[in-house]
Amino acid sequence: MKFKYKPNVAVTDRKTHKLIGVFDEHGILECNDPRLIPRLKSKFPVFEEYVCRKCGGTFDSKGLLLAHHRKVHNDSK
């Protein structure tokens, strides 16, 4: 699961003080540990990436994906 926050911020476990991960230069942290996901969900917003089925383009919001479909893949006759 991907989370979005400020770029280059380190996330540590409060109990053990171990490094969980660091948000990259785009502000994305990917975590696959099922024990950490609920705790990270409570602190950071979940980053959802929408993929176009026709061309494979990726978009940050569903609105941008829909606008892309209207503009590029217009099937109206």
N, CA, C and O atoms as a Tripos MOL2 file, in Angstrom:
@<TRIPOS>MOLECULE
protein
  308   307    77     0     0
PROTEIN
NO_CHARGES

@<TRIPOS>ATOM
      1 N           0.8520   -1.1630    0.0000 N.3       1 MET1
      2 CA          0.0000    0.0000    0.0000 C.3       1 MET1
      3 C           0.9030    1.2330    0.0000 C.2       1 MET1
      4 O           1.9630    1.2440    0.6260 O.2       1 MET1
      5 N           0.4680    2.2570   -0.7050 N.am      2 LYS2
      6 CA          1.2690    3.4770   -0.8210 C.3       2 LYS2
      7 C           0.6350    4.5930   -0.0010 C.2       2 LYS2
      8 O          -0.5870    4.7230    0.0640 O.2       2 LYS2
      9 N           1.4910    5.3920    0.6210 N.am      3 PHE3
     10 CA          1.0720    6.5320    1.4260 C.3       3 PHE3
     11 C           1.7440    7.7850    0.8950 C.2       3 PHE3
     12 O           2.8480    7.7250    0.3520 O.2       3 PHE3
     13 N           1.0720    8.9280    1.0520 N.am      4 LYS4
     14 CA          1.6060   10.1960    0.5510 C.3       4 LYS4
     15 C           1.7570   11.1700    1.7150 C.2       4 LYS4
     16 O           0.8710   11.2900    2.5610 O.2       4 LYS4
     17 N           2.8980   11.8660    1.7430 N.am      5 TYR5
     18 CA          3.1870   12.8580    2.7720 C.3       5 TYR5
     19 C           4.2950   13.7590    2.2430 C.2       5 TYR5
     20 O           4.5790   13.7490    1.0450 O.2       5 TYR5
     21 N           4.9040   14.5150    3.0930 N.am      6 LYS6
     22 CA          5.9850   15.4140    2.6870 C.3       6 LYS6
     23 C           7.2060   14.6020    2.2430 C.2       6 LYS6
     24 O           7.4920   13.5610    2.8330 O.2       6 LYS6
     25 N           7.9210   15.0530    1.2260 N.am      7 PRO7
     26 CA          9.1050   14.3170    0.7470 C.3       7 PRO7
     27 C          10.2140   14.2510    1.7920 C.2       7 PRO7
     28 O          10.3840   15.1640    2.6000 O.2       7 PRO7
     29 N          10.9590   13.1580    1.7590 N.am      8 ASN8
     30 CA         12.1570   12.9290    2.5790 C.3       8 ASN8
     31 C          11.8920   12.9410    4.0800 C.2       8 ASN8
     32 O          12.7640   13.3450    4.8500 O.2       8 ASN8
     33 N          10.7160   12.5110    4.5130 N.am      9 VAL9
     34 CA         10.3940   12.4100    5.9380 C.3       9 VAL9
     35 C          10.5710   10.9620    6.3670 C.2       9 VAL9
     36 O          10.0400   10.0520    5.7300 O.2       9 VAL9
     37 N          11.3160   10.7490    7.4430 N.am     10 ALA10
     38 CA         11.5440    9.4040    7.9540 C.3      10 ALA10
     39 C          10.4120    9.0180    8.8990 C.2      10 ALA10
     40 O           9.9230    9.8460    9.6680 O.2      10 ALA10
     41 N          10.0020    7.7540    8.8360 N.am     11 VAL11
     42 CA          8.9550    7.2170    9.7000 C.3      11 VAL11
     43 C           9.5970    6.1660   10.5900 C.2      11 VAL11
     44 O          10.2000    5.2100   10.1040 O.2      11 VAL11
     45 N           9.4620    6.3540   11.9060 N.am     12 THR12
     46 CA         10.0440    5.4090   12.8520 C.3      12 THR12
     47 C           8.9570    4.8130   13.7330 C.2      12 THR12
     48 O           7.8960    5.4080   13.9240 O.2      12 THR12
     49 N           9.2380    3.6320   14.2650 N.am     13 ASP13
     50 CA          8.3390    2.9720   15.2010 C.3      13 ASP13
     51 C           8.5590    3.5960   16.5740 C.2      13 ASP13
     52 O           9.6950    3.7000   17.0370 O.2      13 ASP13
     53 N           7.4780    4.0110   17.2230 N.am     14 ARG14
     54 CA          7.6160    4.7000   18.5040 C.3      14 ARG14
     55 C           8.0990    3.7810   19.6210 C.2      14 ARG14
     56 O           8.7990    4.2290   20.5290 O.2      14 ARG14
     57 N           7.7330    2.5040   19.5650 N.am     15 LYS15
     58 CA          8.1180    1.5820   20.6340 C.3      15 LYS15
     59 C           9.5730    1.1480   20.5220 C.2      15 LYS15
     60 O          10.3180    1.1870   21.5010 O.2      15 LYS15
     61 N           9.9710    0.7350   19.3210 N.am     16 THR16
     62 CA         11.3250    0.1990   19.1500 C.3      16 THR16
     63 C          12.3090    1.2260   18.5990 C.2      16 THR16
     64 O          13.5160    0.9850   18.6020 O.2      16 THR16
     65 N          11.8190    2.3490   18.1320 N.am     17 HIS17
     66 CA         12.6380    3.4240   17.5370 C.3      17 HIS17
     67 C          13.4120    2.9550   16.3100 C.2      17 HIS17
     68 O          14.4780    3.4820   15.9900 O.2      17 HIS17
     69 N          12.8510    1.9490   15.6240 N.am     18 LYS18
     70 CA         13.4620    1.4780   14.3770 C.3      18 LYS18
     71 C          12.8490    2.2190   13.2020 C.2      18 LYS18
     72 O          11.6920    2.6390   13.2440 O.2      18 LYS18
     73 N          13.6330    2.3700   12.1700 N.am     19 LEU19
     74 CA         13.1930    3.0460   10.9600 C.3      19 LEU19
     75 C          12.2510    2.1360   10.1810 C.2      19 LEU19
     76 O          12.6090    1.0110    9.8320 O.2      19 LEU19
     77 N          11.0350    2.6350    9.9090 N.am     20 ILE20
     78 CA         10.0630    1.8930    9.1160 C.3      20 ILE20
     79 C          10.2970    2.1710    7.6370 C.2      20 ILE20
     80 O          10.2810    1.2540    6.8170 O.2      20 ILE20
     81 N          10.5110    3.4280    7.3020 N.am     21 GLY21
     82 CA         10.7380    3.8030    5.9110 C.3      21 GLY21
     83 C          10.9110    5.2980    5.7860 C.2      21 GLY21
     84 O          10.7770    6.0360    6.7630 O.2      21 GLY21
     85 N          11.2100    5.7400    4.5780 N.am     22 VAL22
     86 CA         11.4080    7.1590    4.2900 C.3      22 VAL22
     87 C          10.5860    7.4950    3.0490 C.2      22 VAL22
     88 O          10.6280    6.7760    2.0510 O.2      22 VAL22
     89 N           9.8430    8.5890    3.1220 N.am     23 PHE23
     90 CA          9.1060    9.0500    1.9470 C.3      23 PHE23
     91 C          10.1090    9.5180    0.9030 C.2      23 PHE23
     92 O          11.0640   10.2240    1.2280 O.2      23 PHE23
     93 N           9.8950    9.1260   -0.3520 N.am     24 ASP24
     94 CA         10.8470    9.4680   -1.4090 C.3      24 ASP24
     95 C          10.7020   10.9340   -1.8230 C.2      24 ASP24
     96 O           9.9560   11.6870   -1.1970 O.2      24 ASP24
     97 N          11.4120   11.3350   -2.8720 N.am     25 GLU25
     98 CA         11.4200   12.7430   -3.3000 C.3      25 GLU25
     99 C          10.0670   13.1980   -3.8160 C.2      25 GLU25
    100 O           9.8200   14.3990   -3.9240 O.2      25 GLU25
    101 N           9.1730   12.2460   -4.1420 N.am     26 HIS26
    102 CA          7.8190   12.5920   -4.5680 C.3      26 HIS26
    103 C           6.8170   12.5110   -3.4230 C.2      26 HIS26
    104 O           5.6370   12.8010   -3.6160 O.2      26 HIS26
    105 N           7.2720   12.1210   -2.2340 N.am     27 GLY27
    106 CA          6.4040   12.0330   -1.0720 C.3      27 GLY27
    107 C           5.6240   10.7380   -0.9860 C.2      27 GLY27
    108 O           4.5410   10.7150   -0.4020 O.2      27 GLY27
    109 N           6.1430    9.6620   -1.5490 N.am     28 ILE28
    110 CA          5.4580    8.3700   -1.5680 C.3      28 ILE28
    111 C           6.2440    7.3700   -0.7250 C.2      28 ILE28
    112 O           7.4650    7.2660   -0.8430 O.2      28 ILE28
    113 N           5.5290    6.6360    0.1240 N.am     29 LEU29
    114 CA          6.1150    5.5540    0.9140 C.3      29 LEU29
    115 C           5.3200    4.2930    0.6310 C.2      29 LEU29
    116 O           4.0970    4.2870    0.7720 O.2      29 LEU29
    117 N           5.9970    3.2290    0.2350 N.am     30 GLU30
    118 CA          5.3200    1.9660   -0.0400 C.3      30 GLU30
    119 C           5.6210    0.9840    1.0850 C.2      30 GLU30
    120 O           6.7790    0.7550    1.4340 O.2      30 GLU30
    121 N           4.5540    0.4040    1.6490 N.am     31 CYS31
    122 CA          4.6970   -0.5290    2.7590 C.3      31 CYS31
    123 C           3.8930   -1.7860    2.4440 C.2      31 CYS31
    124 O           2.7330   -1.7000    2.0420 O.2      31 CYS31
    125 N           4.5100   -2.9570    2.6280 N.am     32 ASN32
    126 CA          3.8450   -4.2220    2.3680 C.3      32 ASN32
    127 C           3.6340   -5.0500    3.6400 C.2      32 ASN32
    128 O           3.1290   -6.1700    3.5700 O.2      32 ASN32
    129 N           4.0150   -4.5100    4.7910 N.am     33 ASP33
    130 CA          3.8830   -5.2230    6.0550 C.3      33 ASP33
    131 C           2.4450   -5.1030    6.5710 C.2      33 ASP33
    132 O           1.9980   -3.9960    6.8710 O.2      33 ASP33
    133 N           1.7130   -6.2170    6.6790 N.am     34 PRO34
    134 CA          0.3070   -6.1310    7.0980 C.3      34 PRO34
    135 C           0.1170   -5.6240    8.5260 C.2      34 PRO34
    136 O          -0.9570   -5.1210    8.8560 O.2      34 PRO34
    137 N           1.1380   -5.7460    9.3800 N.am     35 ARG35
    138 CA          1.0190   -5.2270   10.7490 C.3      35 ARG35
    139 C           1.1800   -3.7090   10.8030 C.2      35 ARG35
    140 O           0.6130   -3.0580   11.6800 O.2      35 ARG35
    141 N           1.9440   -3.1440    9.8770 N.am     36 LEU36
    142 CA          2.2020   -1.7040    9.8990 C.3      36 LEU36
    143 C           1.1470   -0.9010    9.1430 C.2      36 LEU36
    144 O           0.9510    0.2790    9.4360 O.2      36 LEU36
    145 N           0.4680   -1.5130    8.1820 N.am     37 ILE37
    146 CA         -0.4790   -0.7840    7.3380 C.3      37 ILE37
    147 C          -1.5800   -0.0980    8.1500 C.2      37 ILE37
    148 O          -1.8490    1.0750    7.8910 O.2      37 ILE37
    149 N          -2.2350   -0.7540    9.1180 N.am     38 PRO38
    150 CA         -3.2750   -0.0370    9.8840 C.3      38 PRO38
    151 C          -2.7400    1.1700   10.6580 C.2      38 PRO38
    152 O          -3.4150    2.1930   10.7670 O.2      38 PRO38
    153 N          -1.5250    1.0430   11.1940 N.am     39 ARG39
    154 CA         -0.9430    2.1780   11.9270 C.3      39 ARG39
    155 C          -0.5750    3.3160   10.9890 C.2      39 ARG39
    156 O          -0.7730    4.4830   11.3260 O.2      39 ARG39
    157 N          -0.0430    2.9920    9.8200 N.am     40 LEU40
    158 CA          0.2990    4.0400    8.8600 C.3      40 LEU40
    159 C          -0.9560    4.6980    8.2930 C.2      40 LEU40
    160 O          -0.9510    5.8960    8.0070 O.2      40 LEU40
    161 N          -2.0370    3.9230    8.1270 N.am     41 LYS41
    162 CA         -3.2980    4.4870    7.6390 C.3      41 LYS41
    163 C          -3.8420    5.5400    8.5820 C.2      41 LYS41
    164 O          -4.4460    6.5180    8.1420 O.2      41 LYS41
    165 N          -3.6320    5.3480    9.8810 N.am     42 SER42
    166 CA         -4.1480    6.3110   10.8530 C.3      42 SER42
    167 C          -3.3410    7.6070   10.8750 C.2      42 SER42
    168 O          -3.8410    8.6330   11.3360 O.2      42 SER42
    169 N          -2.1120    7.5760   10.3890 N.am     43 LYS43
    170 CA         -1.2400    8.7560   10.4420 C.3      43 LYS43
    171 C          -1.0760    9.4720    9.1030 C.2      43 LYS43
    172 O          -0.9160   10.6930    9.0700 O.2      43 LYS43
    173 N          -1.1140    8.7180    7.9910 N.am     44 PHE44
    174 CA         -0.8300    9.2930    6.6790 C.3      44 PHE44
    175 C          -1.9440    8.9550    5.6990 C.2      44 PHE44
    176 O          -2.5380    7.8800    5.7860 O.2      44 PHE44
    177 N          -2.2380    9.8650    4.7580 N.am     45 PRO45
    178 CA         -3.2670    9.5520    3.7520 C.3      45 PRO45
    179 C          -2.7720    8.4890    2.7640 C.2      45 PRO45
    180 O          -1.5920    8.4280    2.4180 O.2      45 PRO45
    181 N          -3.7120    7.6630    2.3300 N.am     46 VAL46
    182 CA         -3.4040    6.6040    1.3730 C.3      46 VAL46
    183 C          -3.3100    7.2150   -0.0210 C.2      46 VAL46
    184 O          -4.1560    8.0140   -0.4220 O.2      46 VAL46
    185 N          -2.2750    6.8300   -0.7460 N.am     47 PHE47
    186 CA         -2.0570    7.3240   -2.1020 C.3      47 PHE47
    187 C          -2.6250    6.3080   -3.0770 C.2      47 PHE47
    188 O          -2.1680    5.1660   -3.1350 O.2      47 PHE47
    189 N          -3.6170    6.7270   -3.8380 N.am     48 GLU48
    190 CA         -4.2030    5.8530   -4.8430 C.3      48 GLU48
    191 C          -3.7730    6.3310   -6.2160 C.2      48 GLU48
    192 O          -3.8300    7.5210   -6.5240 O.2      48 GLU48
    193 N          -3.3480    5.3960   -7.0250 N.am     49 GLU49
    194 CA         -2.8950    5.7040   -8.3720 C.3      49 GLU49
    195 C          -3.8680    5.0580   -9.3460 C.2      49 GLU49
    196 O          -4.1060    3.8520   -9.2830 O.2      49 GLU49
    197 N          -4.4220    5.8460  -10.2330 N.am     50 TYR50
    198 CA         -5.3920    5.3540  -11.2030 C.3      50 TYR50
    199 C          -4.6960    5.1230  -12.5270 C.2      50 TYR50
    200 O          -3.9410    5.9760  -12.9930 O.2      50 TYR50
    201 N          -4.9460    3.9640  -13.1390 N.am     51 VAL51
    202 CA         -4.2860    3.5670  -14.3830 C.3      51 VAL51
    203 C          -5.3240    3.4860  -15.4970 C.2      51 VAL51
    204 O          -6.4000    2.9150  -15.3210 O.2      51 VAL51
    205 N          -4.9860    4.0640  -16.6360 N.am     52 CYS52
    206 CA         -5.8460    4.0030  -17.8140 C.3      52 CYS52
    207 C          -5.7780    2.5920  -18.4040 C.2      52 CYS52
    208 O          -4.6900    2.0620  -18.6340 O.2      52 CYS52
    209 N          -6.9360    1.9930  -18.6470 N.am     53 ARG53
    210 CA         -6.9710    0.6380  -19.1810 C.3      53 ARG53
    211 C          -6.5680    0.5750  -20.6470 C.2      53 ARG53
    212 O          -6.0860   -0.4550  -21.1170 O.2      53 ARG53
    213 N          -6.7600    1.6610  -21.3600 N.am     54 LYS54
    214 CA         -6.4920    1.6460  -22.8050 C.3      54 LYS54
    215 C          -5.0340    1.9270  -23.1500 C.2      54 LYS54
    216 O          -4.4830    1.3050  -24.0590 O.2      54 LYS54
    217 N          -4.3940    2.8690  -22.4230 N.am     55 CYS55
    218 CA         -3.0150    3.2190  -22.7910 C.3      55 CYS55
    219 C          -2.0100    2.9990  -21.6590 C.2      55 CYS55
    220 O          -0.8060    3.0850  -21.9000 O.2      55 CYS55
    221 N          -2.4600    2.7180  -20.4420 N.am     56 GLY56
    222 CA         -1.5370    2.4500  -19.3450 C.3      56 GLY56
    223 C          -1.0230    3.6810  -18.6290 C.2      56 GLY56
    224 O          -0.1320    3.5650  -17.7880 O.2      56 GLY56
    225 N          -1.5530    4.8630  -18.9330 N.am     57 GLY57
    226 CA         -1.1320    6.0880  -18.2540 C.3      57 GLY57
    227 C          -1.5770    6.0900  -16.8000 C.2      57 GLY57
    228 O          -2.6330    5.5440  -16.4810 O.2      57 GLY57
    229 N          -0.7880    6.6980  -15.9070 N.am     58 THR58
    230 CA         -1.1270    6.7400  -14.4860 C.3      58 THR58
    231 C          -1.4980    8.1670  -14.0940 C.2      58 THR58
    232 O          -0.9210    9.1350  -14.5890 O.2      58 THR58
    233 N          -2.4780    8.2730  -13.1910 N.am     59 PHE59
    234 CA         -2.9970    9.5680  -12.7560 C.3      59 PHE59
    235 C          -3.2050    9.5460  -11.2530 C.2      59 PHE59
    236 O          -3.4900    8.5020  -10.6670 O.2      59 PHE59
    237 N          -3.0570   10.7350  -10.6220 N.am     60 ASP60
    238 CA         -3.1770   10.8430   -9.1690 C.3      60 ASP60
    239 C          -4.6170   10.8480   -8.6850 C.2      60 ASP60
    240 O          -4.8830   10.4350   -7.5560 O.2      60 ASP60
    241 N          -5.5480   11.3030   -9.5040 N.am     61 SER61
    242 CA         -6.9440   11.3660   -9.0700 C.3      61 SER61
    243 C          -7.8540   10.7870  -10.1450 C.2      61 SER61
    244 O          -7.4840   10.7040  -11.3160 O.2      61 SER61
    245 N          -9.0360   10.3940   -9.7300 N.am     62 LYS62
    246 CA         -9.9910    9.8270  -10.6710 C.3      62 LYS62
    247 C         -10.4800   10.8910  -11.6540 C.2      62 LYS62
    248 O         -10.7920   10.5760  -12.8020 O.2      62 LYS62
    249 N         -10.5470   12.1420  -11.2130 N.am     63 GLY63
    250 CA        -10.9560   13.2320  -12.0880 C.3      63 GLY63
    251 C          -9.9940   13.4240  -13.2520 C.2      63 GLY63
    252 O         -10.4220   13.6460  -14.3850 O.2      63 GLY63
    253 N          -8.6920   13.3390  -12.9740 N.am     64 LEU64
    254 CA         -7.7000   13.4520  -14.0470 C.3      64 LEU64
    255 C          -7.8050   12.2800  -15.0210 C.2      64 LEU64
    256 O          -7.6250   12.4490  -16.2260 O.2      64 LEU64
    257 N          -8.0990   11.0890  -14.4900 N.am     65 LEU65
    258 CA         -8.2690    9.9290  -15.3530 C.3      65 LEU65
    259 C          -9.4840   10.0990  -16.2620 C.2      65 LEU65
    260 O          -9.4130    9.7920  -17.4530 O.2      65 LEU65
    261 N         -10.5900   10.5820  -15.7160 N.am     66 LEU66
    262 CA        -11.7910   10.7840  -16.5180 C.3      66 LEU66
    263 C         -11.5810   11.8670  -17.5760 C.2      66 LEU66
    264 O         -12.0500   11.7270  -18.7060 O.2      66 LEU66
    265 N         -10.8870   12.9360  -17.2220 N.am     67 ALA67
    266 CA        -10.5850   13.9850  -18.1940 C.3      67 ALA67
    267 C          -9.6980   13.4450  -19.3180 C.2      67 ALA67
    268 O          -9.8750   13.8090  -20.4800 O.2      67 ALA67
    269 N          -8.7610   12.5900  -18.9740 N.am     68 HIS68
    270 CA         -7.8990   11.9510  -19.9660 C.3      68 HIS68
    271 C          -8.7370   11.1100  -20.9240 C.2      68 HIS68
    272 O          -8.5330   11.1620  -22.1370 O.2      68 HIS68
    273 N          -9.6760   10.3350  -20.3870 N.am     69 HIS69
    274 CA        -10.5390    9.5050  -21.2370 C.3      69 HIS69
    275 C         -11.3590   10.3520  -22.2010 C.2      69 HIS69
    276 O         -11.5010    9.9990  -23.3720 O.2      69 HIS69
    277 N         -11.8970   11.4620  -21.7180 N.am     70 ARG70
    278 CA        -12.7030   12.3350  -22.5810 C.3      70 ARG70
    279 C         -11.8570   12.9550  -23.6820 C.2      70 ARG70
    280 O         -12.3120   13.0980  -24.8170 O.2      70 ARG70
    281 N         -10.6330   13.3200  -23.3470 N.am     71 LYS71
    282 CA         -9.7900   14.0390  -24.3010 C.3      71 LYS71
    283 C          -9.1040   13.1000  -25.2930 C.2      71 LYS71
    284 O          -9.1210   13.3690  -26.4940 O.2      71 LYS71
    285 N          -8.5130   12.0250  -24.8320 N.am     72 VAL72
    286 CA         -7.6890   11.1750  -25.6760 C.3      72 VAL72
    287 C          -8.4620   10.0170  -26.2910 C.2      72 VAL72
    288 O          -8.3080    9.7240  -27.4770 O.2      72 VAL72
    289 N          -9.2760    9.3700  -25.5040 N.am     73 HIS73
    290 CA         -9.9690    8.1590  -25.9670 C.3      73 HIS73
    291 C         -11.4390    8.4550  -26.2450 C.2      73 HIS73
    292 O         -12.2980    7.6570  -25.8720 O.2      73 HIS73
    293 N         -11.7460    9.5520  -26.8750 N.am     74 ASN74
    294 CA        -13.1220    9.9310  -27.1560 C.3      74 ASN74
    295 C         -13.6970    9.0110  -28.2270 C.2      74 ASN74
    296 O         -13.2610    9.0210  -29.3780 O.2      74 ASN74
    297 N         -14.6890    8.2120  -27.8210 N.am     75 ASP75
    298 CA        -15.3000    7.2460  -28.7430 C.3      75 ASP75
    299 C         -16.6350    7.7370  -29.2930 C.2      75 ASP75
    300 O         -17.3430    6.9690  -29.9450 O.2      75 ASP75
    301 N         -16.9980    8.9920  -29.0510 N.am     76 SER76
    302 CA        -18.2770    9.4910  -29.5440 C.3      76 SER76
    303 C         -18.2130    9.6350  -31.0660 C.2      76 SER76
    304 O         -17.1540    9.9030  -31.6340 O.2      76 SER76
    305 N         -19.3510    9.4550  -31.7050 N.am     77 LYS77
    306 CA        -19.3720    9.4630  -33.1670 C.3      77 LYS77
    307 C         -19.9670   10.7000  -33.7210 C.2      77 LYS77
    308 O         -20.0530   10.8510  -34.9400 O.2      77 LYS77
@<TRIPOS>BOND
     1     1     2 1
     2     2     3 1
     3     3     4 2
     4     3     5 am
     5     5     6 1
     6     6     7 1
     7     7     8 2
     8     7     9 am
     9     9    10 1
    10    10    11 1
    11    11    12 2
    12    11    13 am
    13    13    14 1
    14    14    15 1
    15    15    16 2
    16    15    17 am
    17    17    18 1
    18    18    19 1
    19    19    20 2
    20    19    21 am
    21    21    22 1
    22    22    23 1
    23    23    24 2
    24    23    25 am
    25    25    26 1
    26    26    27 1
    27    27    28 2
    28    27    29 am
    29    29    30 1
    30    30    31 1
    31    31    32 2
    32    31    33 am
    33    33    34 1
    34    34    35 1
    35    35    36 2
    36    35    37 am
    37    37    38 1
    38    38    39 1
    39    39    40 2
    40    39    41 am
    41    41    42 1
    42    42    43 1
    43    43    44 2
    44    43    45 am
    45    45    46 1
    46    46    47 1
    47    47    48 2
    48    47    49 am
    49    49    50 1
    50    50    51 1
    51    51    52 2
    52    51    53 am
    53    53    54 1
    54    54    55 1
    55    55    56 2
    56    55    57 am
    57    57    58 1
    58    58    59 1
    59    59    60 2
    60    59    61 am
    61    61    62 1
    62    62    63 1
    63    63    64 2
    64    63    65 am
    65    65    66 1
    66    66    67 1
    67    67    68 2
    68    67    69 am
    69    69    70 1
    70    70    71 1
    71    71    72 2
    72    71    73 am
    73    73    74 1
    74    74    75 1
    75    75    76 2
    76    75    77 am
    77    77    78 1
    78    78    79 1
    79    79    80 2
    80    79    81 am
    81    81    82 1
    82    82    83 1
    83    83    84 2
    84    83    85 am
    85    85    86 1
    86    86    87 1
    87    87    88 2
    88    87    89 am
    89    89    90 1
    90    90    91 1
    91    91    92 2
    92    91    93 am
    93    93    94 1
    94    94    95 1
    95    95    96 2
    96    95    97 am
    97    97    98 1
    98    98    99 1
    99    99   100 2
   100    99   101 am
   101   101   102 1
   102   102   103 1
   103   103   104 2
   104   103   105 am
   105   105   106 1
   106   106   107 1
   107   107   108 2
   108   107   109 am
   109   109   110 1
   110   110   111 1
   111   111   112 2
   112   111   113 am
   113   113   114 1
   114   114   115 1
   115   115   116 2
   116   115   117 am
   117   117   118 1
   118   118   119 1
   119   119   120 2
   120   119   121 am
   121   121   122 1
   122   122   123 1
   123   123   124 2
   124   123   125 am
   125   125   126 1
   126   126   127 1
   127   127   128 2
   128   127   129 am
   129   129   130 1
   130   130   131 1
   131   131   132 2
   132   131   133 am
   133   133   134 1
   134   134   135 1
   135   135   136 2
   136   135   137 am
   137   137   138 1
   138   138   139 1
   139   139   140 2
   140   139   141 am
   141   141   142 1
   142   142   143 1
   143   143   144 2
   144   143   145 am
   145   145   146 1
   146   146   147 1
   147   147   148 2
   148   147   149 am
   149   149   150 1
   150   150   151 1
   151   151   152 2
   152   151   153 am
   153   153   154 1
   154   154   155 1
   155   155   156 2
   156   155   157 am
   157   157   158 1
   158   158   159 1
   159   159   160 2
   160   159   161 am
   161   161   162 1
   162   162   163 1
   163   163   164 2
   164   163   165 am
   165   165   166 1
   166   166   167 1
   167   167   168 2
   168   167   169 am
   169   169   170 1
   170   170   171 1
   171   171   172 2
   172   171   173 am
   173   173   174 1
   174   174   175 1
   175   175   176 2
   176   175   177 am
   177   177   178 1
   178   178   179 1
   179   179   180 2
   180   179   181 am
   181   181   182 1
   182   182   183 1
   183   183   184 2
   184   183   185 am
   185   185   186 1
   186   186   187 1
   187   187   188 2
   188   187   189 am
   189   189   190 1
   190   190   191 1
   191   191   192 2
   192   191   193 am
   193   193   194 1
   194   194   195 1
   195   195   196 2
   196   195   197 am
   197   197   198 1
   198   198   199 1
   199   199   200 2
   200   199   201 am
   201   201   202 1
   202   202   203 1
   203   203   204 2
   204   203   205 am
   205   205   206 1
   206   206   207 1
   207   207   208 2
   208   207   209 am
   209   209   210 1
   210   210   211 1
   211   211   212 2
   212   211   213 am
   213   213   214 1
   214   214   215 1
   215   215   216 2
   216   215   217 am
   217   217   218 1
   218   218   219 1
   219   219   220 2
   220   219   221 am
   221   221   222 1
   222   222   223 1
   223   223   224 2
   224   223   225 am
   225   225   226 1
   226   226   227 1
   227   227   228 2
   228   227   229 am
   229   229   230 1
   230   230   231 1
   231   231   232 2
   232   231   233 am
   233   233   234 1
   234   234   235 1
   235   235   236 2
   236   235   237 am
   237   237   238 1
   238   238   239 1
   239   239   240 2
   240   239   241 am
   241   241   242 1
   242   242   243 1
   243   243   244 2
   244   243   245 am
   245   245   246 1
   246   246   247 1
   247   247   248 2
   248   247   249 am
   249   249   250 1
   250   250   251 1
   251   251   252 2
   252   251   253 am
   253   253   254 1
   254   254   255 1
   255   255   256 2
   256   255   257 am
   257   257   258 1
   258   258   259 1
   259   259   260 2
   260   259   261 am
   261   261   262 1
   262   262   263 1
   263   263   264 2
   264   263   265 am
   265   265   266 1
   266   266   267 1
   267   267   268 2
   268   267   269 am
   269   269   270 1
   270   270   271 1
   271   271   272 2
   272   271   273 am
   273   273   274 1
   274   274   275 1
   275   275   276 2
   276   275   277 am
   277   277   278 1
   278   278   279 1
   279   279   280 2
   280   279   281 am
   281   281   282 1
   282   282   283 1
   283   283   284 2
   284   283   285 am
   285   285   286 1
   286   286   287 1
   287   287   288 2
   288   287   289 am
   289   289   290 1
   290   290   291 1
   291   291   292 2
   292   291   293 am
   293   293   294 1
   294   294   295 1
   295   295   296 2
   296   295   297 am
   297   297   298 1
   298   298   299 1
   299   299   300 2
   300   299   301 am
   301   301   302 1
   302   302   303 1
   303   303   304 2
   304   303   305 am
   305   305   306 1
   306   306   307 1
   307   307   308 2
@<TRIPOS>SUBSTRUCTURE
     1 MET1         2 RESIDUE 1 A MET
     2 LYS2         6 RESIDUE 1 A LYS
     3 PHE3        10 RESIDUE 1 A PHE
     4 LYS4        14 RESIDUE 1 A LYS
     5 TYR5        18 RESIDUE 1 A TYR
     6 LYS6        22 RESIDUE 1 A LYS
     7 PRO7        26 RESIDUE 1 A PRO
     8 ASN8        30 RESIDUE 1 A ASN
     9 VAL9        34 RESIDUE 1 A VAL
    10 ALA10       38 RESIDUE 1 A ALA
    11 VAL11       42 RESIDUE 1 A VAL
    12 THR12       46 RESIDUE 1 A THR
    13 ASP13       50 RESIDUE 1 A ASP
    14 ARG14       54 RESIDUE 1 A ARG
    15 LYS15       58 RESIDUE 1 A LYS
    16 THR16       62 RESIDUE 1 A THR
    17 HIS17       66 RESIDUE 1 A HIS
    18 LYS18       70 RESIDUE 1 A LYS
    19 LEU19       74 RESIDUE 1 A LEU
    20 ILE20       78 RESIDUE 1 A ILE
    21 GLY21       82 RESIDUE 1 A GLY
    22 VAL22       86 RESIDUE 1 A VAL
    23 PHE23       90 RESIDUE 1 A PHE
    24 ASP24       94 RESIDUE 1 A ASP
    25 GLU25       98 RESIDUE 1 A GLU
    26 HIS26      102 RESIDUE 1 A HIS
    27 GLY27      106 RESIDUE 1 A GLY
    28 ILE28      110 RESIDUE 1 A ILE
    29 LEU29      114 RESIDUE 1 A LEU
    30 GLU30      118 RESIDUE 1 A GLU
    31 CYS31      122 RESIDUE 1 A CYS
    32 ASN32      126 RESIDUE 1 A ASN
    33 ASP33      130 RESIDUE 1 A ASP
    34 PRO34      134 RESIDUE 1 A PRO
    35 ARG35      138 RESIDUE 1 A ARG
    36 LEU36      142 RESIDUE 1 A LEU
    37 ILE37      146 RESIDUE 1 A ILE
    38 PRO38      150 RESIDUE 1 A PRO
    39 ARG39      154 RESIDUE 1 A ARG
    40 LEU40      158 RESIDUE 1 A LEU
    41 LYS41      162 RESIDUE 1 A LYS
    42 SER42      166 RESIDUE 1 A SER
    43 LYS43      170 RESIDUE 1 A LYS
    44 PHE44      174 RESIDUE 1 A PHE
    45 PRO45      178 RESIDUE 1 A PRO
    46 VAL46      182 RESIDUE 1 A VAL
    47 PHE47      186 RESIDUE 1 A PHE
    48 GLU48      190 RESIDUE 1 A GLU
    49 GLU49      194 RESIDUE 1 A GLU
    50 TYR50      198 RESIDUE 1 A TYR
    51 VAL51      202 RESIDUE 1 A VAL
    52 CYS52      206 RESIDUE 1 A CYS
    53 ARG53      210 RESIDUE 1 A ARG
    54 LYS54      214 RESIDUE 1 A LYS
    55 CYS55      218 RESIDUE 1 A CYS
    56 GLY56      222 RESIDUE 1 A GLY
    57 GLY57      226 RESIDUE 1 A GLY
    58 THR58      230 RESIDUE 1 A THR
    59 PHE59      234 RESIDUE 1 A PHE
    60 ASP60      238 RESIDUE 1 A ASP
    61 SER61      242 RESIDUE 1 A SER
    62 LYS62      246 RESIDUE 1 A LYS
    63 GLY63      250 RESIDUE 1 A GLY
    64 LEU64      254 RESIDUE 1 A LEU
    65 LEU65      258 RESIDUE 1 A LEU
    66 LEU66      262 RESIDUE 1 A LEU
    67 ALA67      266 RESIDUE 1 A ALA
    68 HIS68      270 RESIDUE 1 A HIS
    69 HIS69      274 RESIDUE 1 A HIS
    70 ARG70      278 RESIDUE 1 A ARG
    71 LYS71      282 RESIDUE 1 A LYS
    72 VAL72      286 RESIDUE 1 A VAL
    73 HIS73      290 RESIDUE 1 A HIS
    74 ASN74      294 RESIDUE 1 A ASN
    75 ASP75      298 RESIDUE 1 A ASP
    76 SER76      302 RESIDUE 1 A SER
    77 LYS77      306 RESIDUE 1 A LYS
